[in-house]
Amino acid sequence: MPISSGQIAVGTAATLIDATCVMPFELEVHNDDNTDDMFLGGPDVTTTNGMRVNKLEQLRISMNPLDKLYAVSSKTGHNVSFLVFRKSC
């Protein structure tokens, strides 16, 4: 199972977590910030409609082919790490 990883800095606009696949895959996301929460959702995600990921928390999400996940924060420069677990792509 190929595993890839990355880090991105999110801000107040929805930012794509660059992980897609043509087969089902799992995406593990970690909020690297030790003071603020981040929020996950679709391209229209905001801090009021997104799923909250508390500071220093991580979660794993099962994704369908070509699904995309976006993150947003109440501040700029909010660091997020991710792992992508692909069965094959």
URDA-V563345 format. One record per backbone hydrogen bond with DSSP energy under -0.5 kcal/mol. CO is the residue of the C=O (numbers start at 1). NH is the residue of the N-H. E is the energy in kcal/mol with one decimal. If there is no record, write none. Layout:
CO & NH & E
CO & NH & E
//
This chain:
2 & 86 & -2.6
4 & 84 & -3.0
6 & 82 & -2.5
8 & 10 & -0.5
8 & 80 & -2.7
10 & 78 & -2.6
11 & 73 & -2.8
13 & 11 & -0.8
15 & 71 & -2.4
16 & 18 & -0.8
17 & 19 & -2.1
17 & 69 & -0.6
21 & 66 & -3.1
24 & 87 & -0.8
25 & 63 & -3.6
26 & 85 & -3.1
27 & 29 & -0.5
27 & 61 & -2.9
28 & 83 & -2.5
29 & 59 & -2.1
30 & 32 & -1.0
30 & 81 & -2.1
31 & 56 & -0.9
33 & 56 & -1.1
37 & 74 & -0.5
38 & 53 & -3.0
39 & 72 & -1.9
40 & 51 & -2.9
41 & 70 & -2.7
42 & 45 & -2.0
46 & 50 & -1.6
50 & 52 & -0.6
51 & 40 & -2.2
52 & 54 & -0.5
53 & 38 & -2.2
54 & 57 & -2.1
57 & 31 & -3.0
59 & 29 & -2.8
61 & 27 & -2.8
63 & 25 & -2.0
64 & 67 & -2.3
69 & 17 & -3.0
70 & 41 & -1.9
71 & 15 & -2.6
72 & 39 & -2.4
77 & 79 & -0.7
78 & 10 & -3.1
79 & 32 & -1.5
79 & 33 & -0.6
80 & 8 & -2.6
81 & 30 & -3.0
82 & 6 & -1.9
83 & 28 & -2.8
83 & 85 & -0.5
84 & 4 & -1.9
84 & 86 & -0.7
85 & 26 & -2.3
86 & 2 & -0.6
//
